[in-house]
Amino acid sequence: MTRSRLIIVVLLCVAISPAASSSATQLKRQVAAPPVIWKNPGEIRSRDLYYGSGSRALAPAPPFTFIEEDKDGTAPKFKVKDAHGVKWAVKLGPETQSETAATRLVWAAGYFTEETYHFPRVRVRNLPRLSRGEEYVEAGGVVRGVRFESRRSTVERGENWRWIKNPFVGTRELDGLRVLMIMLNNWDVKDTNNNVFIVSDPRHGGREVRYVVTDLGATLGRAGGIGERRSKSDVEDFVSSRFVVGVEDGMVDFDYNVRPTGFGWASVLYPPAFRRQWKKVTAMQDIPVGHARWIGDYLAQLSNAQLHDAFRAADYDHATAAAYVQAFRVRIRQLTQLRSAPPQLAEASH
């Protein structure tokens, strides 16, 4: 009996050793590098919203060479390598502009974002016929309206993190990020759009475990649930939508509803999809007035020129960028006014 038990124990150890090793490695990283979701942006008035978390020096450098197509998600995507050997995820379609601008606005407030750049047109060598997004491809491998997102070797993409269960629940830092999602009219706040990044600093040999919202494409339009009209990168929809409508029991009442509507309730027949949608509803609820005002005070320090740079980086025309800037200025003012005049906020939202 003893021999049999010993054999079983050995077999179990062999069977679980890879998972145990993986878990131990992940735990070691987390212990060595505490998780962070926000860093004080310092002198926010000096932040460069044209480049955001990137820079002129880090920007993609042509020529670009096609690597492979990425068929995950709903937007057409593929990967390329630039002249410096850096790999980039290239996205096509209506999300490219909204995501580029949104990353800069989130980064400006002290949150971590992807390093992104937008180009009206680029040429890609060895570009084959794409299974999705071929309508954005012109003769000679020229692709129009593209968003580049870095895939640097110093950044390891970890697992997804959940809005309702993470190390920051109840903190103003997490709530500030939730306010930004609502402010951007991000209607796709599903957990699979959140990732933990383990970032290495080769100069100092350190690591940082960052909690990041990695997909901000479904923004800058109208928010809504399944069955309701919703949009992305639509300035008219964005400007016509409301933001703060009041305060109830110490929590901010936002005009943000991603519940299923009409035929969207049919999603209840497919429980996984319905659960995903309902998680979006609960993820953005119950934000205290003080936490919303805190992030509003940070955003209020941004100049109109800085805000305009965020939209200029995404290649929005001047009139569109100006309309977005004005709408954001109104929304920021609503957050800062939570200090003194919550009942009057609804009328300022148009």
GIUR-V565646 format. One record per residue. N is the residue number from 1. RES is the residue in three letters. D_CENTER is the distance of its C-alpha to the mean C-alpha in Angstrom with 2 decimals. Layout:
n->(N:N)
res->(RES:RES)
d_center->(D_CENTER:D_CENTER)
This chain:
n->(1:2:3:4:5:6:7:8:9:10:11:12:13:14:15:16:17:18:19:20:21:22:23:24:25:26:27:28:29:30:31:32:33:34:35:36:37:38:39:40:41:42:43:44:45:46:47:48:49:50:51:52:53:54:55:56:57:58:59:60:61:62:63:64:65:66:67:68:69:70:71:72:73:74:75:76:77:78:79:80:81:82:83:84:85:86:87:88:89:90:91:92:93:94:95:96:97:98:99:100:101:102:103:104:105:106:107:108:109:110:111:112:113:114:115:116:117:118:119:120:121:122:123:124:125:126:127:128:129:130:131:132:133:134:135:136:137:138:139:140:141:142:143:144:145:146:147:148:149:150:151:152:153:154:155:156:157:158:159:160:161:162:163:164:165:166:167:168:169:170:171:172:173:174:175:176:177:178:179:180:181:182:183:184:185:186:187:188:189:190:191:192:193:194:195:196:197:198:199:200:201:202:203:204:205:206:207:208:209:210:211:212:213:214:215:216:217:218:219:220:221:222:223:224:225:226:227:228:229:230:231:232:233:234:235:236:237:238:239:240:241:242:243:244:245:246:247:248:249:250:251:252:253:254:255:256:257:258:259:260:261:262:263:264:265:266:267:268:269:270:271:272:273:274:275:276:277:278:279:280:281:282:283:284:285:286:287:288:289:290:291:292:293:294:295:296:297:298:299:300:301:302:303:304:305:306:307:308:309:310:311:312:313:314:315:316:317:318:319:320:321:322:323:324:325:326:327:328:329:330:331:332:333:334:335:336:337:338:339:340:341:342:343:344:345:346:347:348:349:350)
res->(MET:THR:ARG:SER:ARG:LEU:ILE:ILE:VAL:VAL:LEU:LEU:CYS:VAL:ALA:ILE:SER:PRO:ALA:ALA:SER:SER:SER:ALA:THR:GLN:LEU:LYS:ARG:GLN:VAL:ALA:ALA:PRO:PRO:VAL:ILE:TRP:LYS:ASN:PRO:GLY:GLU:ILE:ARG:SER:ARG:ASP:LEU:TYR:TYR:GLY:SER:GLY:SER:ARG:ALA:LEU:ALA:PRO:ALA:PRO:PRO:PHE:THR:PHE:ILE:GLU:GLU:ASP:LYS:ASP:GLY:THR:ALA:PRO:LYS:PHE:LYS:VAL:LYS:ASP:ALA:HIS:GLY:VAL:LYS:TRP:ALA:VAL:LYS:LEU:GLY:PRO:GLU:THR:GLN:SER:GLU:THR:ALA:ALA:THR:ARG:LEU:VAL:TRP:ALA:ALA:GLY:TYR:PHE:THR:GLU:GLU:THR:TYR:HIS:PHE:PRO:ARG:VAL:ARG:VAL:ARG:ASN:LEU:PRO:ARG:LEU:SER:ARG:GLY:GLU:GLU:TYR:VAL:GLU:ALA:GLY:GLY:VAL:VAL:ARG:GLY:VAL:ARG:PHE:GLU:SER:ARG:ARG:SER:THR:VAL:GLU:ARG:GLY:GLU:ASN:TRP:ARG:TRP:ILE:LYS:ASN:PRO:PHE:VAL:GLY:THR:ARG:GLU:LEU:ASP:GLY:LEU:ARG:VAL:LEU:MET:ILE:MET:LEU:ASN:ASN:TRP:ASP:VAL:LYS:ASP:THR:ASN:ASN:ASN:VAL:PHE:ILE:VAL:SER:ASP:PRO:ARG:HIS:GLY:GLY:ARG:GLU:VAL:ARG:TYR:VAL:VAL:THR:ASP:LEU:GLY:ALA:THR:LEU:GLY:ARG:ALA:GLY:GLY:ILE:GLY:GLU:ARG:ARG:SER:LYS:SER:ASP:VAL:GLU:ASP:PHE:VAL:SER:SER:ARG:PHE:VAL:VAL:GLY:VAL:GLU:ASP:GLY:MET:VAL:ASP:PHE:ASP:TYR:ASN:VAL:ARG:PRO:THR:GLY:PHE:GLY:TRP:ALA:SER:VAL:LEU:TYR:PRO:PRO:ALA:PHE:ARG:ARG:GLN:TRP:LYS:LYS:VAL:THR:ALA:MET:GLN:ASP:ILE:PRO:VAL:GLY:HIS:ALA:ARG:TRP:ILE:GLY:ASP:TYR:LEU:ALA:GLN:LEU:SER:ASN:ALA:GLN:LEU:HIS:ASP:ALA:PHE:ARG:ALA:ALA:ASP:TYR:ASP:HIS:ALA:THR:ALA:ALA:ALA:TYR:VAL:GLN:ALA:PHE:ARG:VAL:ARG:ILE:ARG:GLN:LEU:THR:GLN:LEU:ARG:SER:ALA:PRO:PRO:GLN:LEU:ALA:GLU:ALA:SER:HIS)
d_center->(56.48:55.26:54.83:52.86:50.51:50.05:49.19:46.62:44.99:44.88:43.38:40.70:39.82:39.57:37.44:34.85:34.92:31.93:29.66:31.19:30.78:27.09:26.59:28.71:26.81:23.44:25.23:26.80:23.55:22.16:25.50:25.65:22.16:21.13:17.51:15.60:12.49:13.63:16.23:18.51:17.69:21.46:22.87:19.92:22.24:22.49:18.84:18.46:15.73:17.05:15.95:13.25:12.81:15.15:18.70:21.51:23.01:20.00:19.26:20.15:23.94:25.98:27.64:24.99:26.27:24.99:24.41:23.39:21.61:18.60:19.32:16.53:14.40:15.54:14.75:17.38:16.54:18.79:19.15:21.32:22.99:23.74:26.98:26.10:25.33:21.57:19.65:16.81:14.76:15.59:14.11:16.44:16.63:15.39:11.61:12.35:13.10:10.62:7.62:9.85:10.72:7.57:6.54:10.15:10.42:8.05:9.91:13.10:13.23:13.27:9.94:8.96:6.61:7.67:10.95:11.04:14.13:15.48:19.11:21.38:23.42:23.85:26.58:25.95:29.01:30.13:27.68:29.06:28.85:25.44:25.33:22.45:21.77:25.34:25.56:23.47:25.93:29.02:32.21:32.31:28.86:27.16:23.71:22.45:19.09:16.99:13.68:14.27:11.89:14.01:15.49:17.65:20.26:19.52:16.21:16.79:14.14:15.24:14.97:12.46:12.49:13.30:12.58:16.36:17.60:16.46:18.32:16.97:17.98:20.00:18.94:18.09:15.23:13.38:14.68:13.55:9.86:10.92:12.76:9.98:8.30:11.94:12.69:10.27:11.85:8.87:11.33:9.57:8.52:10.44:10.79:10.72:6.97:7.25:9.40:12.06:12.82:16.51:17.04:20.67:22.47:25.45:27.27:27.62:27.12:24.62:21.46:18.41:16.39:12.85:10.47:6.86:3.61:4.09:4.00:3.76:7.45:9.19:9.37:12.34:14.93:16.53:15.10:17.39:18.27:20.15:23.26:22.15:21.42:17.76:16.28:13.56:14.37:17.62:18.85:21.82:19.98:17.62:20.65:22.76:20.51:21.09:19.04:21.21:24.44:26.09:26.48:28.02:29.26:27.20:23.88:22.08:22.51:19.61:20.19:17.32:18.66:17.10:20.35:22.20:24.72:27.92:27.96:24.51:26.50:27.95:24.89:26.82:29.08:26.39:25.41:22.38:20.65:21.89:20.70:17.12:17.30:19.07:16.64:14.09:17.01:17.82:14.39:14.35:18.09:20.47:18.97:21.96:23.11:23.32:19.73:18.55:21.18:20.19:16.75:18.54:21.14:18.78:17.26:20.87:21.81:19.90:22.41:22.31:22.68:19.49:17.56:19.43:18.50:14.75:15.89:18.70:16.49:15.09:18.79:19.09:22.79:24.19:24.96:21.54:19.90:22.58:21.98:18.28:19.35:22.07:19.95:17.53:20.68:22.06:19.09:19.17:22.91:22.67:20.85:23.45:26.25:25.51:27.87:30.87:30.65:28.43:30.90:30.71:26.94:26.99:29.29:27.15:24.18:25.79)
